[in-house]
Amino acid sequence: MANGNGTNKSLTKQQYLDLYYYMRLNRAVEDTMVKLFRQNKIVGGLYSSLGQEAVSVGTAYALDKKDWLAPMIRNIGALLVKGVPPRDVFMQHMAKYDSPTKGKDGTSHFGDLEKLHIVSPISMLGDLIPVMTGIAIGGRYLGQKIVTMTWIGDGGSSTGVFHEGLNFAATQKAPFVLILENNLWAYSTPVRRQVPIENLADRAKAYGISSYIIDGNNVVDVFTTAREAVSRARNGEGPILIECKTFRRLGHAQHDPAEYVPKDMRAYWEARDPIALYEKFLTSEKLLDAKGKKEIEEKIEKLLEKEREFAENSPMPPPEFAETGVYCTGDECHKIRAKWERSQSEVTPPKSSVKPVWTVEGFGAGQSAATAAIHFGDTKTQILEEGTLGTPATTKTNGAKSSASTKTPLKKTAKAAVTGARKGRS
């Protein structure tokens, strides 16, 4: 833990304990939902992040309050870190009327655009990448100096929109951090049968962006790496990809026993439980003792007892509610407005006016000439100077010089071409 060199001096004791608390809370919330699922109180799918808590907690903890995130199905830990109360997570999966979506969704598809800056998950894997890139660009335009973050799995990184979105983020130098959770399985397909590369972070090279490869079960490494990436993105270095090597210890969802996973593979990763490893580290560094651990456990138990009771007592939505909220009707639906943190004059004419001309360095560089007028490589003609057209400049052949090209004004050349064309038609 902490790169094997003891405590990381850049973290306070409270930060160390916060990471522990949120990982324990993450697991306890999911354990509670498993019980609710088995009691038929959860109406939708239930997707476990068992063994991956360090990824969600460590990365989300690196964000500022004003930053935006978009979780996927195994990122409940990120929601808890951002400030979502457990009752909202419970009610959402129970389709209760007091849930964030008023009972219209039975899984994790909910967000909070106004206060917590959370974008709802999108089931089509990879689609959140261009969405969060757009939010990052919008925030930059408004002068907010925000960073956006989302997560993707190893399987999702093979979708077309993953590559399109990452390229879009790269060309726009968006302040965006992408967390690639390589948990080794895309449903029942092992990662080695998905891609021919060892590190999925290598895909970042194709778009000229920076990347990291880290142990996703080491929460301190996850947090410190994510914090560095967020800082770099905020300072204008563009998007950054972080590949977290981890393991999905349960099946894709509650219905999946994951019998396709080799037993020795499961045993190896169960021995590397991120919470157990971190607890051992905290104890060895005298950051956590038996009393402190008990206090955290009692705090979580008391909280979840209260949150679960509230969720179970929440009513189901009335039948007539089904016809409402199908379409956004304006302010009565969402009263969200752009929050400017810079003068609008900075991004409107005349300050924002630019000439409609691109400067492309090195364009047309040929193999045997300094510049090429028409295409790359050897050219038969080139622009010698503005307003003239001719054959290539003097070159050496077998030690002898060829004569320099004869320059002809472009206007005369064009006039002669037009005259010739007319004569040909007469």
C-alpha positions, 0 to 999 in steps of 0.5 A: 500500500502507498507504493510499498513505502509506508504512508504517503505524506501527501495524505492526511490521516482523515483522508486515509480514514475517509477512503476506508469509511467509504469502501466499507460503506460501499460494501455494506450498502451492496450487502444490504441490497443483496438481502433486499433482492432476496426478499423480492423487494428490489424490482430491477437488476443488481450488479455487484462491485465486490472487490472493486470498491477501491476503484470507485471510491479512490477515483471519485474522492479525487474530484472537487465538489464542483466537478462532474461524474457519471457512474456505471452500474458498479460505481455505487461507491462513487455515488456515496463519495459524491454525497448520494445518501444510501436511501436514494440507492435503496429506493431507486432499486426498489422503484419507490416513489421517493426515489430520484426517478420517482419509481420509474427505474429499478436500477442505477439510472439516476443523477443529480444535475443541479446540486451533486453534478451527477449524470445518469448512467447510459446503458449503451456502454461507452456513450458516457465518454462523449457526453462527459467530454461535452460537459467538460467543454461546456464547463471550460466555455463557462469558465468553471474550471471543472473536470469530468469523470466517467468509468468504462469496463474492459468490454466497453472499451471495445465499443466504437463510441469508446474510440470516437469519444476518446478521439473527440476528447483528445482533439478538444483537449477536454478536461476529462478523466476516463477510468477503465476498470479492467476487471478481466471479464466482460460478462462471461468473456475473458479480457484475453479473448477480447483484445490482443494487448496486455494493457488496455491503457495502450489505446490512449496512445492512438489519440495522443493522450496520457495514461496510467496503469495501476493496481485497482485494489490499492486504494491509496494508489488509485486516489493519488493517481486519480488526483494527479490526473484530475489536476493535470486535466484541470490545468489544460493537459487534456483528457487522461485515461487510467487503467485500474487492474482489478477483478469482478468477484461475483457474476455480471448480476445476481442471476449469474453464478459466474461458473466460467471463472477458474477457481484458482483465479477467483482464489487469487483475487479473493486473497487480494481483497481491497478492504482487507489489504487497506485495513492491514495497511492502516493498522500497520501504520497506526492509522486505525486501531480496534476502537476506531474500526468498531466506531466506523462499523457502528456508524455504518450499521446505524446509518444503514438501518435508518436508511433502509427503514426509510426506503422500505416505508416509502410508497410505490408510485401511483398508477396515474404517475406513469403518464407524466415525465415522458417528455421534458416540458421546460422549466417545470421539468428542469430549471437548469441554467448556464452558470457563467463564471467568466465574462460572456464578452470573452467568448462573444465577438469581437473578443472571440472573433478569429480569422477563418483560416487554419495554420497547418504546420508542415503541410505538403512537405515533399520528399525532394522539395521544401514545400509541395503545392499539390500533394505529399511526396515528390511533386512535378509542380509547386508554388515558387512564390506568391502569384507564380506557377512553375516547375520544381526549383533547380535540383542536382542530378549526377552532380550536374545542375538542371536549369531553374524553372521558368516563372509564369504569372498565375493570372496569365496562365489562367487566362491562357487556359480559359482562352484555350478552352473556348477555342476548343469548344468553337 
